[in-house]
């Protein structure tokens, strides 16, 4: 009879125990578990579960953050980074028949800072200056309002990507064409003693009248 009671008591404990294997066990309540031989195993499994739960929550937080940023970008609340990156800086490019190490002379008037690539010297934003070539093709970046590039043995000159240009002088040069159709603010052009003739001259004149 006692053995039956003992068996019944053990069975009751197992059936009524609120602790299920690997669930709901806090570290401070380990001493109350009726099965001490399972404590270590239960603690280890709980720790793994907590790590997994933390990783899942971290991933959810990361996805929520990405979603929030995407919404803000679409609504226009964040700075327009893509526009700033894709907006082209005005540039004028020219190619000369002079070799690296030789000099060209440029007269520049600009709004703000400018940068000249393929020369050794720093750019002058107001006035004339000689520049030593490192290559035969030169690029001038910035808001150039006036440019003088006379007598530099230029083989080509492209000002179409600097639409703010007001005055251009490229006298005594060798380009065979010059496109100013995009330079709608151009007020003054000096380009005699060049190789622009025939159809190319017609296009140049049409570009000035557009």
C-alpha positions as CSV (number, residue, x, y, z in Angstrom):
1,X,0.0,0.0,0.0
2,X,2.8,2.3,0.9
3,X,4.6,1.5,-2.4
4,X,1.4,2.3,-4.2
5,X,1.2,5.6,-2.4
6,X,4.8,6.3,-3.2
7,X,4.3,5.5,-6.9
8,X,1.1,7.6,-6.9
9,X,3.0,10.5,-5.4
10,X,5.8,10.4,-7.9
11,X,3.3,10.1,-10.7
12,X,1.4,13.1,-9.4
13,X,4.6,15.2,-9.2
14,X,5.5,14.3,-12.8
15,X,2.0,15.1,-14.0
16,X,1.5,18.3,-12.0
17,X,5.1,19.7,-12.4
18,X,4.9,23.1,-14.1
19,X,8.4,22.6,-15.6
20,X,8.5,21.1,-19.0
21,X,11.7,20.0,-20.5
22,X,13.5,23.0,-21.8
23,X,10.7,25.5,-21.2
24,X,9.9,28.2,-18.6
25,X,13.0,27.5,-16.4
26,X,14.7,30.5,-14.9
27,X,18.1,30.3,-13.3
28,X,17.0,31.4,-9.9
29,X,14.3,28.6,-9.7
30,X,16.6,25.7,-10.6
31,X,16.7,24.6,-6.9
32,X,13.0,24.0,-7.0
33,X,13.0,21.6,-9.8
34,X,12.0,18.1,-8.6
35,X,14.5,16.4,-10.9
36,X,18.0,17.6,-10.0
37,X,19.7,15.3,-12.4
38,X,18.2,17.3,-15.3
39,X,19.3,20.7,-14.1
40,X,22.4,21.0,-16.1
41,X,20.8,19.9,-19.3
42,X,17.8,22.2,-18.8
43,X,20.1,25.2,-18.1
44,X,22.1,24.6,-21.3
45,X,19.1,24.3,-23.4
46,X,17.6,27.4,-22.0
47,X,20.8,29.4,-22.9
48,X,20.7,28.1,-26.4
49,X,17.1,29.1,-26.7
50,X,17.8,32.6,-25.4
51,X,20.7,33.0,-27.9
52,X,18.4,31.9,-30.8
53,X,15.7,34.3,-29.6
54,X,18.2,37.2,-29.4
55,X,19.4,36.5,-32.9
56,X,15.9,36.3,-34.3
57,X,15.0,39.6,-32.6
58,X,18.2,41.2,-33.9
59,X,17.4,40.2,-37.5
60,X,13.8,41.6,-37.0
61,X,15.2,44.9,-35.7
62,X,17.6,45.1,-38.7
63,X,14.8,44.5,-41.2
64,X,12.6,47.0,-39.4
65,X,15.4,49.6,-39.6
66,X,15.9,49.0,-43.4
67,X,12.1,49.3,-44.0
68,X,11.9,52.6,-42.0
69,X,14.8,54.1,-44.0
70,X,13.2,53.0,-47.3
71,X,9.9,54.7,-46.3
72,X,11.7,57.9,-45.3
73,X,13.6,58.0,-48.6
74,X,10.4,57.5,-50.5
75,X,8.6,60.2,-48.5
76,X,11.5,62.7,-49.0
77,X,12.3,63.1,-45.3
78,X,16.0,62.2,-45.7
79,X,18.5,64.2,-47.7
80,X,18.4,63.4,-51.4
81,X,21.7,61.5,-51.5
82,X,21.1,59.9,-54.9
83,X,20.5,63.4,-56.5
84,X,23.7,64.8,-55.0
85,X,25.7,61.9,-56.3
86,X,24.2,61.8,-59.8
87,X,24.2,65.6,-60.4
88,X,27.0,66.3,-62.8
89,X,29.7,68.9,-62.1
90,X,30.1,71.3,-65.0
91,X,33.2,70.5,-67.0
92,X,35.1,71.8,-70.0
93,X,37.5,69.5,-71.8
94,X,40.2,70.4,-74.3
95,X,42.9,68.5,-76.1
96,X,46.1,70.2,-77.2
97,X,48.9,69.1,-79.6
98,X,51.4,70.2,-77.0
99,X,53.2,67.5,-75.1
100,X,53.4,66.7,-71.4
101,X,55.8,69.0,-69.7
102,X,54.9,71.9,-72.0
103,X,52.7,74.8,-70.8
104,X,49.3,76.2,-71.8
105,X,47.8,79.5,-70.7
106,X,44.2,79.8,-69.5
107,X,42.2,82.8,-68.4
108,X,39.3,81.7,-66.1
109,X,36.6,83.5,-64.2
110,X,34.4,81.2,-62.1
111,X,31.7,81.1,-59.5
112,X,33.2,79.1,-56.6
113,X,36.1,76.7,-56.5
114,X,37.3,74.9,-59.6
115,X,39.6,71.9,-60.3
116,X,41.9,71.4,-63.3
117,X,43.0,67.8,-64.1
118,X,46.1,66.8,-66.0
119,X,48.1,69.9,-65.0
120,X,50.7,70.3,-62.2
121,X,49.5,73.7,-60.8
122,X,46.5,74.6,-58.7
123,X,43.7,76.3,-60.5
124,X,43.3,80.0,-60.5
125,X,39.6,81.1,-60.2
126,X,40.1,84.7,-61.3
127,X,42.6,85.8,-64.0
128,X,45.2,84.2,-66.3
129,X,47.8,81.6,-65.4
130,X,50.2,79.2,-67.0
131,X,49.7,75.5,-66.4
132,X,52.2,72.6,-67.0
133,X,50.7,69.7,-68.8
134,X,50.9,66.2,-67.4
135,X,48.8,64.9,-70.3
136,X,47.5,66.3,-73.6
137,X,43.9,66.2,-72.5
138,X,42.8,68.8,-69.8
139,X,39.5,68.9,-67.9
140,X,38.3,72.0,-66.0
141,X,35.6,71.2,-63.3
142,X,33.5,73.9,-61.8
143,X,31.1,76.7,-62.6
144,X,33.1,78.5,-65.3
145,X,31.6,81.8,-66.4
146,X,34.4,83.0,-68.6
147,X,37.2,81.1,-70.4
148,X,40.1,82.3,-72.5
149,X,42.2,79.6,-74.1
150,X,43.8,81.4,-77.0
151,X,46.9,80.2,-78.8
152,X,47.2,76.9,-77.0
153,X,47.3,74.7,-80.1
154,X,44.0,73.2,-79.2
155,X,42.9,70.2,-81.3
156,X,39.5,70.0,-79.7
157,X,37.3,72.0,-77.3
158,X,34.1,70.8,-75.6
159,X,32.1,73.4,-73.6
160,X,28.7,71.7,-73.9
161,X,28.7,70.4,-70.3
162,X,29.3,73.8,-68.8
163,X,25.9,75.5,-69.6
164,X,26.7,78.5,-67.3
165,X,29.4,79.8,-69.6
166,X,28.9,83.5,-70.6
167,X,32.1,84.3,-72.5
168,X,34.5,82.1,-74.5
169,X,37.6,83.1,-76.4
170,X,39.5,80.3,-78.3
171,X,41.3,82.4,-80.9
172,X,44.2,80.9,-82.9
173,X,43.3,77.3,-82.3
174,X,42.9,74.2,-84.5
175,X,39.6,72.6,-83.5
176,X,37.5,71.6,-86.6
177,X,34.2,72.0,-84.8
178,X,32.7,73.8,-81.8
179,X,29.3,73.0,-80.3
180,X,27.7,75.8,-78.3
181,X,24.1,74.8,-78.7
182,X,23.9,73.8,-75.0
183,X,25.4,77.1,-73.8
184,X,22.2,79.1,-73.7
185,X,23.8,81.8,-71.5
186,X,26.7,82.5,-73.8
187,X,26.8,86.2,-74.6
188,X,30.3,86.6,-76.2
189,X,32.3,84.3,-78.5
190,X,35.7,84.9,-80.0
191,X,36.9,82.0,-82.3
192,X,38.6,83.4,-85.4
193,X,41.8,81.9,-86.8
194,X,40.7,78.4,-86.4
195,X,39.9,75.3,-88.6
196,X,36.1,75.5,-88.3
197,X,34.7,75.7,-91.8
198,X,31.8,74.7,-94.1
199,X,29.1,72.7,-92.4
200,X,30.8,72.9,-89.0
201,X,30.7,76.7,-89.2
202,X,27.0,76.5,-90.1
203,X,26.3,74.4,-87.1
204,X,28.2,76.7,-84.9
205,X,26.2,79.7,-86.0
206,X,22.9,77.8,-85.6
207,X,24.0,76.9,-82.1
208,X,24.4,80.5,-81.3
209,X,21.0,81.5,-82.5
210,X,19.1,78.7,-80.7
